Amino acid sequence: MNARCPAAAAALLALGLALAAPAPAAAQGFAGLGTAAEGFALPERGRALRFPEDHGAHWAFRIEWWYLTAVLEGPDGAPYGVQWTLFRSALAPEEGAGWAAPQLWMGHAGLTMRDRHFHAERLARGGIGQAGVVAAPFAAWIDDWHMTGTAAPGEDALAALRLAARGAEFAFDLRLRAEGPLVAHGDAGYSVKSAAGQASHYYSQPFYRVEGVLHLPGGAVPVTGQGWLDREWSSQPLAPDQTGWDWFSLHFDSGEKLMGFRLRDAGAGFTSATWIAADGTPEAQAPGALRLTPLGHAEVAGRRVPVRWRLELPARGLDITTEPLNPAAWMATLFPYWEGPVIAAGTHPGRGYLEMTGYEAATAGRAADQRR
């Protein structure tokens, strides 16, 4: 928790505890993302993405994030993974200045090796400059963590980035250059999340070439690799009965890419995917077209988490299994979740990232069973 702003951090913590607490009267979706969004804007089908404006904050919406992952290699071929995320959440739809601003910010950084996983978290209050986002020239920051645009005039504001963060035992400083276009998911950026119609605006830059330095307990390691940036905003992105998600971003050796997710509910869940050609052309897949099957679990932080998966997309001849670089890649943050690099084998070998949320601790699961 940031010592420079204890009141703001405490407010965000209180909000997080309120959202995470069990709600016996009505389901709220994972982390409260299924609660009603009265007064906030809702995504609109047919709204065209606008750049560079959409790289910045959307104050009329309740929640959004700037989320970057990178799969990297050291000089000896050792694999690494890096995550940098900035979340914005609004307490109310009305804007205010200074301490009256309703914006809360949360930053997550992770660094994964085969035998270690590091993570750190920053919390901030909006309106005082401690955290924020500017669309162009692009800049996103929370304290000294930053994602800063370095694009040349005339380029897209996300065409080149400098990325940095640090925790108690790790740090990274990376440079990213896009080698392909921005990609819209769903219907031209309108991404449906449930059979009931919950949705978000969602696009990615999945074509970054990355180089830089990781600072680890054993010393500095130069790295190169691939990066993927996701931009998403909404006000009620989940249905009330959706308890979490399993989300993949995969770079295949062929140059093709896949974004796919499963949102879990009391039934079969809701799946969606985008197939991305090597030239960046997206092909939205129908709900249910992507099949995700857990093949193996790990005990992580008192939870049984499915870390080994089979992904099938018959329309593209895809049939792969993914293995985690480190099964213990747990983010013990305000809203805890699993996040780490994976290796794909099968019809489309490659590498990428997996994020899984909403897996309860064994004691929480038993308590929920007793309530039922």
Secondary structure as GFF3:
##gff-version 3
##sequence-region A 1 372
A	DSSP	alpha_helix	6	20	.	.	.	ID=ss1
A	DSSP	three_ten_helix	30	32	.	.	.	ID=ss2
A	DSSP	three_ten_helix	53	55	.	.	.	ID=ss3
A	DSSP	beta_strand	63	73	.	.	.	ID=ss4
A	DSSP	beta_strand	79	90	.	.	.	ID=ss5
A	DSSP	three_ten_helix	98	100	.	.	.	ID=ss6
A	DSSP	beta_strand	103	112	.	.	.	ID=ss7
A	DSSP	beta_strand	117	125	.	.	.	ID=ss8
A	DSSP	beta_strand	131	134	.	.	.	ID=ss9
A	DSSP	beta_strand	139	142	.	.	.	ID=ss10
A	DSSP	beta_strand	145	149	.	.	.	ID=ss11
A	DSSP	beta_strand	160	166	.	.	.	ID=ss12
A	DSSP	beta_strand	171	178	.	.	.	ID=ss13
A	DSSP	beta_strand	183	184	.	.	.	ID=ss14
A	DSSP	beta_strand	190	192	.	.	.	ID=ss15
A	DSSP	beta_strand	199	216	.	.	.	ID=ss16
A	DSSP	beta_strand	219	234	.	.	.	ID=ss17
A	DSSP	beta_strand	244	252	.	.	.	ID=ss18
A	DSSP	beta_strand	257	264	.	.	.	ID=ss19
A	DSSP	beta_strand	270	276	.	.	.	ID=ss20
A	DSSP	beta_strand	282	285	.	.	.	ID=ss21
A	DSSP	beta_strand	291	300	.	.	.	ID=ss22
A	DSSP	beta_strand	303	313	.	.	.	ID=ss23
A	DSSP	three_ten_helix	314	316	.	.	.	ID=ss24
A	DSSP	beta_strand	318	324	.	.	.	ID=ss25
A	DSSP	beta_strand	330	331	.	.	.	ID=ss26
A	DSSP	beta_strand	337	346	.	.	.	ID=ss27
A	DSSP	beta_strand	350	357	.	.	.	ID=ss28
A	DSSP	alpha_helix	362	371	.	.	.	ID=ss29
###
